[in-house]
């Protein structure tokens, strides 16, 4: 049996429990056992053998086994919480590590180190950012997860929950703004075609030189109107994205000084308040991650922690999100790919790569350009 090298009887019983696939017939059988039997290996093993040894269960394929590993997830919102575990309470990342160990052993994947990286990638940021030491295999990986300092983990988990809360609020704001613009455009189009007198352009069109195209039959239900797109294109010209050179960075500093001077404390970023773009970050509207300004992943799955110095400012991130949402990836064809390359920190040496680069292609809103 795969648990033969586990030291104590109590541990054997515990490993058996961990090896049972959730909601499988064996799992249901186990849950129905007398609690005293569950923890007593001397009674548990014969019960188990009698019940299951003669049952021929189909072997899981390699693909299914791998999938099992990768499906074993820890949710960001669970990080730092404690849950009942084996008669006591335990932090969720410890439970995750225990279960992952059991899963890897049950599937005989202890030497398949190539899955370590994928499993690590799937971990919430708060966990992977606080892992220390070099990760080379399952053993060092699981050990690194278990050794995480709980105070650091909890602090980051809280920061991320707060950030997620703010992101949700931002998204709501943008949705409301867009709904407003759509309504105004719809009203304007109806009045222009249905009545003879001229009405004022909606205020957000004021700065758009080519916005007055009366009589043009465009569908106002499109995700972003041409007027809206033109307006934001115009705003983008305020702070041309500078190259990552001495001259470019100097210009960027002047842009930032000008931008800062023109702001009031507490001003929020909207589609009319452009923000200077950091030199060296990906070009705007290129399906970039607007949190770190690189390609290869979306902001919702940014690999950098909220407080990571390589993150863009919240204002720039928000401006990029608005532009990407209104204009779509219009600059993608001409942009240079920018990728995060980790410097061995935390043992992650792989290049954060192209695995999902194209997978969300076409999902960008307003990509009807
Ligand atoms: Zn990112």
Boltz pocket constraint, residues with backbone or C-beta under 6 A from the ligand:
constraints:
  - pocket:
      binder: B
      contacts: [[A, 289], [A, 290], [A, 291], [A, 292], [A, 293], [A, 294], [A, 297], [A, 298], [A, 299], [A, 301], [A, 302], [A, 303], [A, 304]]
      max_distance: 6.0
